């Protein structure tokens, strides 16, 4: 496999199509990965970004070779280099966009997390008991038994739409009840 030229290697991968010539693809990776990684290190100046670039470019190269989209097999190295250049440009554009959005809309002050809510379990039990039996059943089957609307509807002999309405109204009543002072 090592004695094959890049063009012959590209033709073998393209000829295999969806079946994948593992030996040829491995050899392509062995030859091209260090080149792509060095390109990434030089232009991105970050080892992790260079590694990501290597994976992304080689994956796109293999996909295009498998689909037979490489017009000139003898220019495989140029094709890979072009993919590197275009991918690095896209990465830089994304970074530039992110920085501009952070400048425009980013918070300048440190974010303080709100105090965690403490659930008053006794109040929750009172509020659940205040619900109608059908509402309580829908809530219990949905959240305690972890059933979807269709399963709850089947268990209670209701339509799925009716279950959604009952659940929505029951949750609104629970929310109001929990917000009221005991």
N, C-alpha and C positions, 0 to 999 in steps of 0.2 A: 504494500500500500504506500510506503514511503517513497517508492521510486516513481510514482505517478506524478505527472505535471498537474498544476492547479486546474487547467482546462479539462483534463481527463477526469479528474476528481469531480468537478462540477457536472460533467456529462453523466457520470455514474449515478450521482445523487438525483439528477433530473430524470434519468431513465428508470430509476426505482419507483418514482412517484410516491404514492401513499404507503407503499410497503416499507420504505425506508431501508437504505443500505447502511446498516449500523457501522460497519467498518469504514466506509467512505466518509460518513458524517463524523466519526470519531477522529479520523485523520484530518479532516477539514478543521475541526475544532482545535486539534493539536497545533496545526500550522497557524491559524488565524488568531486564536485567543491572545497570545502574547502581544501581537501587533496592535490589536484593538485596545488591549489594556494599557499599553504604552501611550497610544493616542489619547486615551481617556485621562491618564495621569498628566500628560503634557497640557491638555486643553481644559480639563476640569479641576486639576490640582487637588484631587481628593481620592484616596484609595478606594473608598466605598463607592463613590460615584463612578470611578473607572471600572470597577467590578460590575456594577449595574449596567453600564454602557456595554461592556463586553457581552454580558448575557443577552441584552436586548438586541444588539446588532447581529450576533451570531444566530439568534432565534429567527429574526426577520430574514437573514440570509438563507438559512435552511428552508424556511417556508417558501420563499421565492424560488429557490432551486428546485424544490419538490414540485412546484406548480409549473416549472419550465419557463419562468419569467426572465431568466438571465439570457439576453440576446447574444452576447459574445462571451463564450465560456473562457476564452483565453485571457479575458480581462477581469477575472475573478477578484484579484487583489485590489484593482481599481474600484470595482463595485463595492467591496467591503469598506474601503477607505471613504467612498462617497456616502455610504450608509452611516459611517462614523461621523462624518462632517455634518450631515443633515440631522442626526440624532442629537449631537452636541448643540447645534443651533436651537433645536426645539427645547432642549433642557434649559438653555440660557433664557429663551423667551419666557418659559414658564416661571423661572426664577425671577425675572424682571417683572412680570405681571404680578406675582405674589408680593414682591417688595413694594410695588406701587400701590396695591390694594391695602397693604399694611400701613403704608404712609398715610393713605387717605382715610381709612376706616379703623385702623388698629387702635387699641386702647393704649393710652399713655400712662395711665395709673395702674398700679397693681390690682389685680382682681382678688377680692375677698369673698370666699365662699360663704353662703348664708348658713346660719345655724341650722343643724339638722332638725327636722320636725320630729317631735316626740309623739308617738301614737298613743292616745288615751284608749286603752283596750276596753275598759269598762264602758266608756262612752260609745265605742264602736258596737259592742254587744247590745247596748240599749237601742242604738239606731237600727241595727239589723232586726231586732225584735219588733220595732215599730213598722217595718215594712210589711206589706201584705204577703201572705203565704206564697203566692205565685212569684212575686218579685224576689223574695228571699230564696226560693228554689232556683230561679234563673241565675242569681248572683252566686249562690253556692256551687252550682254545677259548672258555671263558667270559670270561677276563680279558684275554688277549692279542688274540684275534680278535674280542672284544666281541660274542659271539653269545648269544642267549637260550637258555633250557633246551630249548625245542622244536627249535631249529636244531642244538644240540649232540647231542640225542637222535637226530635224523635222520642226522647225520654219523657217529655211532658205532653206529647200529643198536640203540639202547636206548630204553626208555620215558622220557618226560619226568620221571616220578616217580623213576625209578631215577637219572637224572642229578642231580636235586636231592639225593638221599640221598648219592650218591658225592661231590658237591661239598661238602656239609655236613661229611662225615667227613674229606675231604681237607683242608679249611680248618682243622678242629680239629687234625689231625695237624701241619699246617704251623705253627700257632700254638704248639703244645707244643714242636715242634722248635726254633723260633726263640727261645723263652724259655729253653731249656736252655743251659747253658754249653757252648761248643765243646770 
